[in-house]
Amino acid sequence: MRREDFTLVHTLRVRWAEVDMQHVVFNANYVMYFDVAIAEYWRAIAKEAEHDFRDEYMKLYSVKATIEYHGSARYDELIDVGCRLARLGRSSVTFAFGIWRGPDHLVSGELVYVHVEPDSRKGSPIPDRLRVAMLDYERTPPEIVSGGNR
């Protein structure tokens, strides 16, 4: 995983409440950092496309999270959280994440979402306008998956 593969990299400062008894970021907080980065991702594509995608991305439901730890961040350190589109299916989308402290790659991860119609709670195709905006924004082309439910 290379930082330069990410179009969006958001800098955060580790807060006191995010560290544990070992004085490193508590492992679950890295998912929160991914969530902050995905919010910045939606802001960035909206700005680039000059369109508010809130109605579209608010129908993306989280179905899977994976994290691989390579190192630890500590209180008051600046970390960079990268977010990029890794895979785009008919109704699902996978985002890849990387977290760095300076040149040190600390964490890799993925979040998988499925586009759902809220009333029926059934998967539905990701709207074309959102698909195009994500693809136009990305520096590194994602894997495109066609057919099937996802």
C-alpha positions in Angstrom: 0.0 0.0 0.0 1.4 3.3 -1.1 0.3 6.7 0.1 0.5 8.1 -3.4 -2.2 5.7 -4.5 -4.7 7.7 -2.5 -6.4 10.8 -3.9 -7.7 11.7 -0.5 -5.4 11.9 2.5 -6.8 13.6 5.7 -4.6 14.6 8.6 -5.7 14.0 12.2 -4.2 14.6 15.6 -4.5 11.7 18.1 -6.5 12.9 21.1 -6.0 11.8 24.7 -9.3 9.9 24.8 -8.2 7.7 21.8 -5.2 6.1 23.6 -5.3 3.1 25.9 -3.4 2.0 29.0 -0.4 1.2 26.8 -0.4 4.8 25.6 -1.1 3.9 22.0 -4.3 4.4 20.0 -6.9 1.8 21.1 -7.4 -0.6 18.2 -11.1 0.2 17.6 -10.4 3.9 17.1 -8.7 3.2 13.8 -12.2 2.3 12.4 -13.3 5.7 13.7 -10.4 7.3 11.8 -11.6 5.4 8.6 -15.1 6.9 9.2 -13.7 10.4 9.4 -11.8 9.9 6.2 -14.8 8.5 4.4 -16.8 11.7 5.4 -14.0 13.8 3.9 -14.1 11.6 0.8 -17.8 12.4 0.3 -17.1 16.1 0.8 -14.3 16.0 -1.7 -16.2 14.2 -4.5 -19.2 16.5 -3.9 -17.0 19.6 -4.3 -15.3 18.2 -7.4 -18.6 17.1 -9.0 -20.5 20.2 -7.8 -23.2 18.0 -6.5 -24.4 17.0 -3.0 -24.5 13.2 -2.9 -25.9 12.9 0.6 -29.1 11.2 -0.7 -27.0 8.5 -2.4 -24.3 7.8 0.1 -26.6 7.8 3.1 -28.1 4.6 1.6 -24.7 2.8 1.9 -24.8 0.4 4.8 -21.6 -1.0 6.3 -21.3 -4.7 6.1 -17.7 -5.5 6.7 -14.6 -3.9 8.3 -11.1 -5.3 8.2 -7.9 -3.9 9.8 -4.3 -4.9 9.7 -2.0 -3.3 12.2 1.6 -2.6 11.3 2.4 -0.1 14.1 0.8 2.2 16.6 0.1 5.9 16.9 0.4 7.7 20.2 -1.2 10.7 21.9 -0.7 14.1 20.1 0.9 12.6 17.0 -0.3 13.7 13.6 -1.4 10.9 11.4 -2.5 10.8 7.8 -5.5 8.7 6.8 -5.8 7.8 3.2 -9.2 6.7 1.7 -9.7 5.4 -1.8 -12.2 3.4 -3.9 -10.8 -0.1 -4.1 -13.7 -2.1 -5.7 -17.0 -1.0 -7.3 -19.8 -3.6 -7.8 -23.4 -3.2 -8.9 -24.6 -2.5 -5.3 -21.5 -2.8 -3.2 -18.4 -0.6 -2.8 -15.1 -1.3 -1.0 -12.9 1.5 0.3 -9.3 0.9 1.1 -7.6 2.8 3.9 -4.1 3.5 5.0 -2.8 5.3 8.0 0.7 6.8 8.2 2.7 8.7 10.8 5.2 10.5 8.7 6.8 7.8 6.5 5.7 5.0 8.8 2.8 2.9 7.5 0.8 2.1 10.7 -2.5 0.5 9.5 -4.2 -0.9 6.4 -7.9 -1.6 6.2 -11.1 -1.9 4.2 -14.7 -1.0 4.7 -17.4 -2.7 2.5 -20.7 -1.0 2.0 -23.9 -2.1 0.3 -26.3 0.3 -1.3 -29.8 -0.3 0.2 -33.2 1.0 -0.2 -34.1 2.0 3.4 -37.7 1.0 3.3 -37.2 -2.5 2.0 -33.7 -3.0 3.4 -32.8 -4.7 0.2 -29.7 -4.1 -1.9 -30.1 -1.8 -4.9 -27.8 -0.6 -7.6 -25.5 2.3 -6.7 -26.8 5.3 -8.6 -24.9 6.1 -11.8 -24.3 9.7 -10.8 -22.5 8.5 -7.6 -20.5 5.9 -9.5 -19.3 8.4 -12.1 -18.3 10.9 -9.4 -16.3 8.3 -7.5 -14.5 7.1 -10.6 -13.8 10.6 -11.8 -12.2 11.5 -8.5 -9.9 8.5 -8.1 -6.2 8.6 -9.0 -5.9 4.8 -8.8 -8.5 2.8 -10.8 -10.6 0.5 -8.6 -11.5 -3.1 -9.5 -14.8 -3.0 -11.3 -17.1 -6.0 -10.7 -20.1 -6.5 -12.9 -23.0 -8.9 -12.5 -24.2 -10.7 -9.4 -25.9 -9.1 -6.5 -22.9 -7.1 -5.4 
